């Protein structure tokens, strides 16, 4: 496909990253299902979500209720999550170019921020659903839910538009179904997995990537 990055306005450029399977090397929440679920009821919720019968908020809330989860066990799990080996280098490169960097995730802020802290990534803006602990129980909130759309718990598109200056050039890096809507607003899209399938099926311009080293190399060629 033809990429459109020749039209990027580097003085007003914003890059958005998905987190699971993009910055992180795995789907952090999906692995939690395998580790902490009391039974296999989460699988039925997953099937209903994938078939479009329920949205991600309903799915995740039901799956969380089926987990034996406390702060200590969650923190122990999160301490083992690895980032893509090239993310820190890519992050530093974008900072030197003064490009605004934002993470958009349908996962939870506590989970993402813990992983980033453990991996010593600082000052990265994260927009995600909310998770905290109160009296040993998980408490969630969905401040970025679009009331008119039942698909995603976090409306990434709304936040993408809110934090992008007028006339900004938007770069999007993602892999999942929740990335489809916001990626359609971008001038340059790096896609893999479900996002790649959608862009291919709909003949939309994109760049295929498998890891962030490929994204870094491409942006180095175009932005230096």
C-alpha positions as CSV (number, residue, x, y, z in Angstrom):
1,X,0.0,0.0,0.0
2,X,1.0,3.6,-0.5
3,X,1.9,5.4,2.7
4,X,1.0,9.1,3.3
5,X,3.8,10.2,5.6
6,X,5.2,12.5,2.9
7,X,2.3,14.8,3.8
8,X,3.1,14.8,7.6
9,X,3.4,18.2,9.3
10,X,6.3,17.5,11.6
11,X,5.8,20.7,13.5
12,X,2.4,19.5,14.6
13,X,2.8,15.7,14.7
14,X,1.2,13.3,17.3
15,X,1.8,9.6,17.5
16,X,-0.6,7.2,19.2
17,X,0.3,3.7,20.4
18,X,-2.0,0.9,21.4
19,X,-0.5,-1.0,24.4
20,X,-1.3,-4.7,24.4
21,X,0.6,-6.6,21.7
22,X,2.0,-3.3,20.5
23,X,4.2,-1.7,23.3
24,X,3.9,-4.8,25.5
25,X,4.9,-8.1,23.9
26,X,1.7,-9.8,25.0
27,X,-2.0,-9.1,25.7
28,X,-1.7,-8.3,29.4
29,X,-5.4,-8.6,30.2
30,X,-5.9,-11.9,28.2
31,X,-3.0,-13.5,30.2
32,X,-4.7,-12.4,33.4
33,X,-7.7,-14.5,32.4
34,X,-5.6,-17.6,32.2
35,X,-3.8,-16.9,35.5
36,X,-6.5,-15.5,37.8
37,X,-9.9,-16.8,36.5
38,X,-11.7,-19.2,39.0
39,X,-13.3,-21.1,36.1
40,X,-13.8,-21.0,32.3
41,X,-16.8,-18.7,32.3
42,X,-14.6,-16.0,30.9
43,X,-14.4,-17.9,27.6
44,X,-18.2,-17.5,27.0
45,X,-17.9,-13.8,27.6
46,X,-15.0,-13.7,25.2
47,X,-17.0,-15.5,22.5
48,X,-19.9,-13.1,22.9
49,X,-17.6,-10.1,22.7
50,X,-15.8,-11.4,19.5
51,X,-19.2,-12.1,17.9
52,X,-20.3,-8.5,18.6
53,X,-23.1,-9.5,21.0
54,X,-21.6,-7.5,23.9
55,X,-19.1,-4.7,24.1
56,X,-15.7,-4.7,25.7
57,X,-16.9,-3.0,28.9
58,X,-19.5,-5.7,29.6
59,X,-17.0,-8.4,28.7
60,X,-14.1,-7.1,30.9
61,X,-16.4,-6.4,33.9
62,X,-17.7,-10.0,33.8
63,X,-14.3,-11.4,33.4
64,X,-12.9,-9.4,36.3
65,X,-15.7,-10.6,38.5
66,X,-14.6,-14.1,37.7
67,X,-11.0,-13.5,38.9
68,X,-9.3,-14.1,42.2
69,X,-7.4,-10.9,42.1
70,X,-5.8,-8.6,44.7
71,X,-3.2,-5.9,44.4
72,X,-0.3,-8.1,45.5
73,X,-0.9,-10.9,43.0
74,X,-1.6,-8.4,40.2
75,X,1.6,-6.5,40.9
76,X,3.6,-9.7,41.0
77,X,2.2,-10.6,37.6
78,X,2.8,-7.2,36.1
79,X,6.4,-7.2,37.2
80,X,7.1,-10.0,34.6
81,X,5.6,-8.2,31.6
82,X,8.1,-7.2,28.9
83,X,8.0,-4.3,26.5
84,X,8.9,-4.5,22.9
85,X,12.8,-4.4,22.9
86,X,12.8,-1.3,20.6
87,X,10.1,0.7,22.4
88,X,12.5,2.7,24.6
89,X,14.7,3.6,21.7
90,X,11.6,4.6,19.6
91,X,10.3,6.7,22.5
92,X,13.6,8.5,22.9
93,X,13.8,9.1,19.2
94,X,10.3,10.6,19.1
95,X,11.2,12.8,22.1
96,X,14.2,14.2,20.3
97,X,11.9,15.1,17.4
98,X,9.5,16.8,19.8
99,X,6.7,14.6,18.6
100,X,3.8,14.3,21.1
101,X,3.4,10.7,22.2
102,X,0.1,9.2,23.6
103,X,-0.9,5.7,24.6
104,X,-4.6,4.8,24.0
105,X,-5.7,1.5,25.5
106,X,-8.9,-0.4,26.2
107,X,-7.0,-1.9,29.2
108,X,-6.7,-0.3,32.6
109,X,-4.5,2.6,33.6
110,X,-3.2,1.0,36.8
111,X,-2.0,-2.0,34.8
112,X,-0.3,0.1,32.1
113,X,1.3,2.5,34.5
114,X,2.7,-0.3,36.7
115,X,4.3,-2.0,33.7
116,X,5.8,1.3,32.4
117,X,7.1,2.1,35.9
118,X,8.7,-1.3,36.3
119,X,10.3,-1.0,32.9
120,X,11.6,2.6,33.8
121,X,9.6,4.4,31.1
122,X,8.8,7.9,32.5
123,X,6.5,10.8,31.5
124,X,4.5,8.8,28.9
125,X,0.9,10.0,28.6
126,X,-1.5,7.1,29.1
127,X,-5.3,7.3,28.4
128,X,-7.1,4.1,29.5
129,X,-9.9,2.8,31.6
130,X,-9.5,3.2,35.4
131,X,-8.7,0.5,37.9
132,X,-7.9,0.8,41.6
133,X,-8.3,-1.3,44.8
134,X,-10.6,-0.5,47.7
135,X,-10.7,-2.8,50.8
136,X,-9.0,-5.5,48.8
137,X,-11.5,-5.4,45.9
138,X,-11.1,-4.2,42.4
139,X,-12.8,-1.0,41.5
140,X,-13.2,0.1,37.9
141,X,-14.4,3.2,36.0
142,X,-14.8,4.0,32.4
143,X,-14.5,7.8,32.0
144,X,-13.8,7.7,28.3
145,X,-16.8,5.5,27.3
146,X,-18.9,6.8,24.4
147,X,-22.5,6.5,25.5
148,X,-23.6,6.3,21.9
149,X,-21.3,3.3,21.1
150,X,-21.4,-0.1,22.8
151,X,-18.3,-1.5,21.1
152,X,-15.4,-0.2,23.2
153,X,-15.0,0.6,26.9
154,X,-12.7,3.4,25.9
155,X,-13.5,5.6,22.9
156,X,-10.0,6.0,21.5
157,X,-11.3,8.1,18.7
158,X,-12.7,10.7,21.0
159,X,-9.4,11.0,22.9
160,X,-7.4,11.0,19.7
161,X,-9.3,14.0,18.4
162,X,-9.3,15.7,21.8
163,X,-5.5,15.7,22.2
164,X,-4.5,16.3,18.6
165,X,-4.0,20.0,17.8
166,X,-5.9,21.4,14.9
167,X,-4.1,20.6,11.7
168,X,-1.9,18.0,13.4
169,X,-0.5,15.1,11.5
170,X,-1.5,11.9,13.2
171,X,0.5,8.6,13.3
172,X,-1.2,5.5,14.7
173,X,0.5,2.2,15.8
174,X,-1.8,-0.6,16.7
175,X,-3.0,-4.2,16.3
176,X,-6.5,-4.7,17.7
177,X,-10.2,-4.2,16.9
178,X,-10.3,-1.2,19.3
179,X,-7.7,0.5,17.1
180,X,-9.8,0.4,13.9
181,X,-11.9,3.5,14.5
182,X,-9.1,5.8,15.7
183,X,-6.6,4.5,13.1
184,X,-9.0,5.6,10.3
185,X,-8.5,9.2,11.5
186,X,-4.7,8.9,11.1
187,X,-2.5,10.2,8.3
188,X,-0.1,7.3,8.7
189,X,-1.0,3.9,10.1
190,X,1.3,1.0,11.2
191,X,-0.9,-2.1,11.5
192,X,-0.7,-5.8,12.4
193,X,-3.1,-8.5,13.4
194,X,-6.8,-7.5,13.5
195,X,-6.1,-3.9,12.6
196,X,-4.0,-5.0,9.6
197,X,-6.8,-7.4,8.4
198,X,-9.3,-4.6,8.5
199,X,-7.1,-2.2,6.6
200,X,-6.3,-4.8,4.0
201,X,-9.9,-5.9,3.6
202,X,-11.0,-2.3,3.1
203,X,-8.1,-1.3,0.9
204,X,-7.0,1.5,3.3
205,X,-3.4,2.8,3.2
206,X,-1.2,1.4,5.9
207,X,2.3,0.0,6.7
208,X,2.6,-3.5,7.9
209,X,4.8,-4.0,11.1
210,X,5.6,-7.0,13.2
211,X,7.6,-5.2,15.9
212,X,8.5,-1.7,16.9
213,X,12.0,-1.9,15.5
214,X,10.4,-1.8,12.0
215,X,8.4,1.3,13.1
216,X,11.5,3.0,14.4
217,X,13.5,2.3,11.2
218,X,10.7,3.6,9.1
219,X,10.3,6.8,11.1
220,X,14.1,7.4,11.2
221,X,14.2,7.3,7.4
222,X,11.2,9.7,7.1
223,X,11.9,12.1,10.0
224,X,15.6,12.7,9.7
